[in-house]
Amino acid sequence: MCQAPLTSVRNDVRHHRSTAGLSQAGLAKALGVSRQTVIAIEQGRYLPSLPLAFALARHFDVRIEALFHPDQEDLT
């Protein structure tokens, strides 16, 4: 069975970052990426690589599913 490619993913990175009291620059430094990368992820303009998505989840001590949510219409 072939599914349509995933095109839209919502995320809660900004919420988790804010709750942790981190700036975008602080999170970027902790992950070894640019601040622009963090901004783009939070705004949904950039889907992180799988290793970066796992690094984000590990940093916030949550499951990856707690950060990234595929739009339901993309799963049909």
Rosetta silent file (secondary structure, phi, psi, omega in degrees, C-alpha in Angstrom):
SEQUENCE: MCQAPLTSVRNDVRHHRSTAGLSQAGLAKALGVSRQTVIAIEQGRYLPSLPLAFALARHFDVRIEALFHPDQEDLT
SCORE:     score description
SCORE:     0.000 S_00000001
   1 L     0.000  130.858 -178.690    0.000    0.000    0.000 S_00000001
   2 L  -108.442  128.894  178.159    1.429    3.370   -0.993 S_00000001
   3 L  -102.536  156.375  175.383    0.578    6.510    0.950 S_00000001
   4 L   -64.547  147.487  179.684    0.788   10.083   -0.245 S_00000001
   5 L   -65.319  147.287  178.925    3.998   11.825    0.840 S_00000001
   6 L   -72.264  124.198 -176.481    3.837   13.821    4.049 S_00000001
   7 L  -117.129  -17.647 -175.571    3.658   17.493    3.171 S_00000001
   8 L  -141.297  127.005  178.935    2.594   19.268    6.345 S_00000001
   9 E  -133.867  124.567  173.318    3.674   18.779    9.938 S_00000001
  10 E   -85.039  158.036  176.927    2.690   20.974   12.850 S_00000001
  11 E  -145.018  159.792  179.791    5.048   21.208   15.795 S_00000001
  12 L  -114.866   28.475 -178.397    5.150   22.308   19.421 S_00000001
  13 H   -62.089  -46.115 -179.009    8.844   23.229   19.505 S_00000001
  14 H   -58.355  -44.215  179.657    8.142   26.876   20.387 S_00000001
  15 H   -59.285  -49.457 -178.417    5.899   25.831   23.288 S_00000001
  16 H   -65.697  -38.149  178.645    8.504   23.450   24.721 S_00000001
  17 H   -64.100  -47.310 -179.913   11.305   25.982   24.216 S_00000001
  18 H   -62.608  -43.977  179.438    9.331   28.748   25.950 S_00000001
  19 H   -60.506  -35.773  179.399    8.302   26.462   28.810 S_00000001
  20 L   -79.602   -5.379  179.331   11.961   25.551   29.313 S_00000001
  21 L    73.325   26.262 -179.295   12.865   29.249   29.419 S_00000001
  22 L   -98.559  143.837  169.937   15.180   28.981   26.422 S_00000001
  23 L   -82.129  166.139  174.982   15.768   31.583   23.765 S_00000001
  24 H   -60.992  -40.137  179.259   15.911   30.542   20.130 S_00000001
  25 H   -65.517  -39.021  178.779   19.653   31.208   20.221 S_00000001
  26 H   -64.444  -43.056  177.967   20.039   29.083   23.356 S_00000001
  27 H   -65.825  -42.749  179.276   18.212   26.153   21.814 S_00000001
  28 H   -58.540  -44.925  179.991   20.183   26.512   18.596 S_00000001
  29 H   -62.572  -42.998 -179.163   23.472   26.434   20.516 S_00000001
  30 H   -63.001  -31.436 -177.286   22.396   23.372   22.515 S_00000001
  31 H   -94.760  -12.349 -178.561   21.522   21.542   19.286 S_00000001
  32 L    76.357   32.401  177.718   24.468   22.763   17.227 S_00000001
  33 L  -126.359  173.912  178.864   22.317   24.487   14.601 S_00000001
  34 L   -80.869  157.570  174.600   21.739   28.106   13.623 S_00000001
  35 H   -60.092  -36.264  179.022   19.120   30.333   15.222 S_00000001
  36 H   -61.886  -34.158  177.357   17.569   30.655   11.760 S_00000001
  37 H   -65.286  -44.467  178.817   17.069   26.878   11.714 S_00000001
  38 H   -61.953  -44.280  178.684   15.189   27.003   15.025 S_00000001
  39 H   -58.885  -47.571 -177.992   13.057   29.895   13.747 S_00000001
  40 H   -63.594  -38.760  177.471   12.219   28.027   10.529 S_00000001
  41 H   -64.329  -49.016 -178.403   11.280   24.854   12.429 S_00000001
  42 H   -60.490  -35.157 -179.609    9.049   26.773   14.846 S_00000001
  43 L   -84.064   -2.259  179.263    7.320   28.553   11.966 S_00000001
  44 L    74.817   16.522  178.957    6.778   25.280   10.101 S_00000001
  45 L   -89.640   -9.588 -176.643    8.878   26.421    7.132 S_00000001
  46 L  -142.320  126.624  173.397   11.472   23.686    7.629 S_00000001
  47 L   -90.805  120.005 -178.405   11.083   20.010    8.471 S_00000001
  48 L   -67.901  156.886  173.782   14.110   18.962   10.501 S_00000001
  49 L   -62.794  161.846  178.890   16.111   15.894    9.592 S_00000001
  50 H   -59.760  -44.603  177.172   15.261   12.778   11.561 S_00000001
  51 H   -60.601  -37.955  178.596   18.441   13.059   13.682 S_00000001
  52 H   -69.539  -38.842  177.307   17.616   16.706   14.489 S_00000001
  53 H   -61.317  -42.530  177.477   14.003   15.833   15.331 S_00000001
  54 H   -67.186  -36.679  177.862   15.249   13.159   17.747 S_00000001
  55 H   -63.544  -40.891  176.841   17.777   15.620   19.214 S_00000001
  56 H   -60.829  -48.468 -179.477   14.953   18.098   19.861 S_00000001
  57 H   -61.541  -43.342  179.455   12.846   15.424   21.554 S_00000001
  58 H   -63.806  -41.507 -179.485   15.808   14.254   23.631 S_00000001
  59 H   -59.604  -41.321 -178.832   16.641   17.848   24.622 S_00000001
  60 H   -91.305    1.222  179.619   13.111   18.405   25.952 S_00000001
  61 L    55.580   47.418  176.614   12.886   14.857   27.356 S_00000001
  62 L  -133.292  164.628  174.083    9.719   14.076   25.400 S_00000001
  63 L   -73.485  151.940 -178.750    8.764   11.597   22.720 S_00000001
  64 H   -57.841  -31.751  179.128    9.126   12.837   19.168 S_00000001
  65 H   -67.477  -18.698  177.150    5.334   12.576   18.816 S_00000001
  66 H   -77.979  -16.122 -179.403    4.997   15.239   21.518 S_00000001
  67 L  -103.146  -38.239 -172.476    6.798   17.722   19.259 S_00000001
  68 E  -120.776  132.285 -175.378    5.692   16.870   15.723 S_00000001
  69 E  -131.695  108.928  177.030    2.138   16.219   14.526 S_00000001
  70 E   -67.000  142.602  175.117    1.386   15.316   10.903 S_00000001
  71 L   -63.520  135.375 -176.669   -1.776   16.886    9.528 S_00000001
  72 H   -57.059  -37.407 -177.737   -4.513   14.271    9.452 S_00000001
  73 H   -64.079  -22.095  179.354   -5.362   14.922    5.800 S_00000001
  74 H   -79.991  -11.292 -176.499   -1.841   13.853    4.846 S_00000001
  75 H   -93.922   -1.446 -178.331   -2.347   10.421    6.383 S_00000001
  76 L   -89.763    0.000    0.000   -5.180    9.338    4.083 S_00000001
